[in-house]
Amino acid sequence: MKIHLGRREPAEVSGKLRRTAFFLVLFLCVFLPVRSPLADLTTAAVKAVPDVLIVLLLLWYLAERRCLELLPQDLFFLGFLLTAFVSTCLVNHYTVFRYVYQVRSIGVMYILYYVLRGVRLTREQLIRVVQTLQGMAAVLLAFGIVEKISMKTAAFSWDVALSIYAPDNYARVYSLFYNPNTFGAFLAFTLFLSAAKSRFWNDRTPVWVYAVLATGLYMSMSRSSVMIVALGLLILLAFDLKNHTLKKNALRYCKTAVVCVVCAAVISTAATAAGDRYYDEVLSKNPDYAWLVEMKTGLSMKDRFGELGEAYMYSGVKNLRIFFFQTGLRVYRDYPVIGTGFGTFGTSASLNYGSPLYETYGLMDGFYADDQYITILVETGTIGTILFAGFLLSILWRYRRSPFQLFCCVAFGWFGIFFTIFEIQIAAMLFWLCLSIDEPLLRREP
């Protein structure tokens, strides 16, 4: 079902607009992974470049189509944003700038998706996009290896390095995203798109690409990313088993798996050993790096998964997700109907504007919720949560007949449990890109 506002039948988009949208996606694939270092070297205003370009693309798209097509998911999303406005500005009396900042964080990539689903990138354009993402994954891994060897003292933000308070996190590769979970989500969606390129568009992804992605995932130690990739592999094997193609592909899968495991183990072990030696021979002799002593750790992916069963995860320590989740439920009970308003509970806007809730509920300044769903519940209450649930369910219904896109929805929803995924622009961009692919392009070619 679509609602047309304006012209009944929308005009066709021009080839020039389609090419512009394609080049913008290519630009974002390169720019977003390096945006934080660029902002460090220039000005924070550079982070707004994607927002401006996407809004300009939307205006061009609307001017050509002369029609505003709204799906049920769009209406739910607009209703959710309207509820957040009422909560933020009219009920809780916060500045409109706080609201706008948060809308920009979660909404700009949805605007890109709105345009892309109407523009419909071609098979050749999508292949170029995936190849660009694969190249960026290799670049990010190279920086990650330097980061690992130098113990985050080279090719890495000094401020970010000093802000890592947990030794376990210090052992993880953040790369140019300055966040290991963002790095992991980027690699996971690049892996999904690489598999789609091979499976649907008859453009085989080289083994070295999978080795790069697997090594990056291993060094990021992002449990959420590894788990969803493992689920994706199981689903792929199940489809091959159903289609009686598993035997034909088994040897290729085994070779790829062996190369990935060997590369991940060798590169990670070598980088860790080189980092230890660099620390012993260089950093330990420099008093400026004395703080590294307590950060130096031999944490591995096995240790990370072992932590899931540790009791301290549920001890109520204030820097753990479980404390934030429990506190969020306390806040929700005090603001159950329409919430506390955008930018008040561990979101990007609250990082920028602060929140009066923190002192009341014993939260540290500058905390990040790391859970998309608890922020929705707290900031928009029961009404906003129902609308947001309708938004998510309508997306699932729309893509129910496309296994690849349906799996991307599950993966994105899974990430939302562990961090505020809609605010992470590179992950949101890749997710909405996956959903914008025209359905005929996701059918298995002979």
Salt bridges, closest charged atoms under 4 A:
ASP51 OD2 - ARG104 NE 2.43
GLU69 OE2 - LYS2 NZ 3.67
GLU69 OE1 - ARG65 NH2 2.64
ASP74 OD2 - ARG117 NH2 2.47
GLU124 OE2 - ARG123 NH1 3.49
GLU147 OE2 - LYS152 NZ 2.98
ASP203 OD2 - LYS197 NZ 2.65
ASP240 OD1 - ARG199 NH2 2.99
ASP276 OD1 - LYS296 NZ 3.69
GLU281 OE2 - ARG277 NE 2.92
GLU307 OE1 - ARG223 NH1 3.59
GLU307 OE1 - ARG304 NH1 3.95
ASP438 OD1 - ARG120 NE 3.89
GLU439 OE1 - ARG443 NH2 2.65
GLU445 OE2 - ARG123 NE 3.94
